[in-house]
Amino acid sequence: MANVWVNSVTFFAEFLISLTILLNGYSVRKSILRAFLIGFAGYAIAFAVYFWGTNIYLNLLATLVVNLLFSYFGFNTNWRESIVNTVLITALMAISEFICLSIASSVLDVKVLNSDLHYFILFSVASKIIYLFLGIILIYFIKKLRNKKNRQNSDSPIYLFVYPISSIFSIFVYWMILDKNIISDTTKIYISISVVLIFFSVIITYAFYAYTATRNLEINRLKSELDKVKIEDEYYKLLDFQSENIKQMAHDEKNHLLAIKGMSDSDRINEYIDQIYSDLQKYTPKGLTDNKQLDFILNKYSVQCDAEKILFTTNIRTANLAFMKDTDLISLLSNLLDNAVEAASRSTEKRIDLSINTAMGMTVLTCINSCDLLPESKNMTLKTTKADKESHGLGTKIIKRTSKKYKGEYTWRYDEKQKEFVTVIAFPNKE
């Protein structure tokens, strides 16, 4: 009966290690609780196959299938990544036990295959910590290769590698003491309990680090986006101030020119004044809507599109998103139009059409941009095409979040025939 409990704890430990390794390498699909339940259920089935079955190949197959499904359905991985993870995780399990057996029998010259439960606990814990250590090293190098241009999330603190090494060393020391047969049965129990506690402390340390690192990365991304919005907000305020001054200056200069024209009888001078007057009109900002912030954003992207030879047209008649805060309006349109400009600049037609209108009690924002290739997506979530995938790819999430803040419905589609990407956000009109 004791062996049953030890084996069940061993399988649970393997599940926790696999969870920790995958958490260090990938983000969870939907929620960490969902990933935990998928993995727990899978390893429970694998334990049942091991406990009631006698075929080693059936046990191996069950382990492979469980790890494959755990990796794919619990984390944001594709099938190819999940297959690689499954093979590597299963191989690491076997390698860690082989390393533990080799060190115990060849280097330390202690008993390995012993019916004593305490020996089995020491062997199980030592091999699982080695398994965890090898897994963390593997994920470390996988992330290095995957993010060559972005090292922010691939480096782990040195102490995370020192801790399992020191734990393994301590366990082998306990093992040597146990093998000398100079301690009482009560002391053996205390040693076994302490070894189990060491194991779970290592697991908790790595799991907590993985969770904290993921949360910190998300916080840093959001902070970066917030800083960007604040900078753009300050820029638009400064632009507003400069615009008012330029507009006032242009107005005064036009009055002066009209006065000079009235005092002149020379057709040549009057023609010259008319030319200067026309040029001054260019310095008067265009008010496309009744929303000054929206006007500034549209003028900014109009200039950007002109520089990149993109045809940028707007149709804003019955709505101007005046119900949104300036910072939210900047965040929404900047990310939406940044994505549109990026896609349109690489397309053949180079076109962006933006419209904001009212229909059926809704304020509907529609952005259509030319796009030659079908965007990569997963579960209707767009994937970034930029090399720095850790830092980018946040724009769509921000668009969704800002839309949801104002109870808007965000949808997108790709028209392969027209070679265009269509984004639609519908906001309910306030009564």
C-alpha positions, -999 to +999 in steps of 0.1 A: +000+000+000+029+024+008+044+018-026+010+027-042+011+060-024+047+066-033+041+058-069+011+081-070+031+109-055+059+102-080+034+106-109+021+138-094+057+151-091+063+143-127+032+162-136+043+192-115+077+191-132+062+190-167+039+219-158+069+239-145+090+232-176+062+242-199+054+273-179+090+284-182+089+280-220+053+289-231+023+310-221-008+291-210-037+287-234-067+306-218-058+301-181-032+284-158-061+266-140-072+251-172-037+240-180-033+225-145-066+205-148-057+192-182-023+180-170-036+166-138-063+146-155-038+133-181-013+121-156-040+105-135-049+084-165-013+076-171-009+065-135-040+043-139-025+026-170+008+021-151-009+007-119-033-017-136-012-025-167+019-046-170+030-037-205+060-013-205+052-002-241+016+006-232+029+027-203+053+045-226+026+052-251+003+065-224+030+089-212+037+102-247+000+108-255-006+125-221+024+149-226+014+156-262-021+166-253-010+185-222+015+205-242-010+213-270-042+220-251-027+235-220-002+259-237+001+281-267+020+256-289+014+241-323+014+204-330+050+203-341+062+221-309+040+198-288+055+167-304+090+180-298+082+188-262+067+154-257+097+135-270+121+157-250+102+155-218+099+117-220+135+114-229+145+136-200+126+114-176+145+084-187+179+102-188+174+116-153+167+081-138+198+068-156+220+096-143+207+090-108+213+053-110+248+059-124+258+084-097+244+062-069+259+029-080+292+039-097+303+071-080+289+069-045+288+031-044+255+029-025+226+006-029+200+014-055+177-016-061+166-020-025+132-030-012+135-004+016+109+023+011+134+051+021+158+041-006+130+043-032+120+078-019+155+091-021+160+076-056+126+090-068+132+125-054+168+127-067+159+116-102+129+140-104+151+170-093+176+160-120+147+158-144+136+193-135+171+207-137+177+192-171+143+204-183+149+240-171+183+240-189+167+227-221+139+253-220+166+280-214+184+271-246+152+266-266+142+302-256+176+314-266+173+299-300+136+311-304+143+346-293+178+354-308+169+391-312+151+394-278+170+382-248+146+398-222+127+367-214+153+340-220+178+346-193+171+330-159+188+340-126+219+318-117+204+309-083+177+290-100+204+266-113+223+265-080+193+255-059+185+221-076+222+212-078+226+218-040+194+199-034+206+169-054+240+170-035+221+170-002+199+141-012+229+120-023+246+128+011+214+115+028+216+084+006+251+077+017+242+081+054+212+058+049+234+032+032+258+031+062+230+017+083+241+038+113+208+057+119+176+046+135+143+039+117+129+072+131+158+092+117+152+075+083+116+087+083+127+122+091+153+121+063+126+108+039+102+136+049+129+163+046+139+150+011+102+152+000+100+187+014+132+197-004+117+184-037+085+204-033+104+235-023+124+232-056+092+228-076+075+257-059+105+279-065+106+272-102+068+274-106+066+307-087+095+321-108+078+311-141+045+326-130+062+358-117+083+362-148+053+358-171+033+384-150+062+408-150+066+405-187+029+413-193+031+442-168+062+456-186+044+453-220+014+471-207+036+498-190+054+502-223+021+507-241+009+531-215+041+551-218+036+552-255+000+565-252+012+591-227+039+603-250+015+604-279-010+623-257+016+649-248+026+651-284-009+658-295-013+684-268+019+701-279+007+698-315-026+715-305-007+744-289+015+748-319-014+745-342-033+773-325-002+795-327+004+787-363-033+792-372-033+826-354-001+836-372-014+825-405-046+843-400-028+875-391-004+872-421-034+866-444-050+898-432-018+917-437-015+903-472-051+913-480-044+948-467-012+951-489-031+938-519-058+964-513-032+992-514-015+979-545-024+986-582+002+962-596-012+930-611+022+913-606+023+921-569-013+910-565-006+877-582+024+872-560+003+879-529-023+854-540+003+827-543+016+834-508-020+835-495-026+801-510+006+787-495-005+799-460-037+779-464-015+747-461-004+757-426-040+758-414-048+723-399-078+706-415-107+700-392-121+667-405-144+661-376-158+679-345-134+658-324-100+677-321-081+646-309-095+625-337-085+652-362-049+652-349-046+614-352-060+614-387-037+642-398-007+623-383-015+592-403-024+611-434+012+626-434+026+591-426+007+575-455+018+603-479+054+596-470+049+558-476+029+563-508-003+549-493-037+562-503-054+571-470-091+580-473-116+587-445-154+588-443-164+603-410-199+618-412-223+609-384-200+598-356-166+609-343-159+587-312-164+617-289-176+593-261-140+579-257-113+594-235-084+609-254-059+583-241-083+554-251-089+570-285-051+573-291-045+537-279-073+523-301-066+542-334-028+542-331-027+504-328-054+499-355-038+523-380-002+512-372-012+476-381-030+489-412+000+510-424+024+481-418+002+457-439-006+483-466+030+493-470+039+457-480+010+453-504+007+461-541-023+484-539-012+504-508-046+516-496-063+523-463-100+533-459-112+544-425-149+551-418-168+560-386-206+561-390-238+554-371-261+526-381-289+508-363-281+524-329-244+516-332-213+536-338-194+515-364-157+520-370-145+502-401-108+500-413-100+484-446-065+481-457-049+463-487-031+431-477-016+407-502-012+377-479-036+360-455-025+371-419-014+344-396-038+337-369-048+312-342-083+309-329-091+343-345-062+359-327-038+376-350-001+367-348+026+394-353+049+391-383+077+410-366+108+392-355+105+405-320+075+385-311+079+389-273+076+427-275+052+430-304+018+414-311+003+434-283-016+458-306-045+435-313-049+427-276-050+465-268-076+470-296-097+443-281-093+456-245-101+492-254-132+480-275-144+459-246-140+489-222-167+507-242-188+475-247-177+473-284-176+442-305-143+437-324-142+415-355-119+410-384-119+392-417-097+387-447-111+390-483-088+369-503-105+379-536-101+417-530-068+412-511-079+434-482-081+431-445-113+444-428-115+454-392-149+463-377-156+476-342-192+483-333-200+504-302-235+507-288-248+543-287-255+557-253-292+565-247 
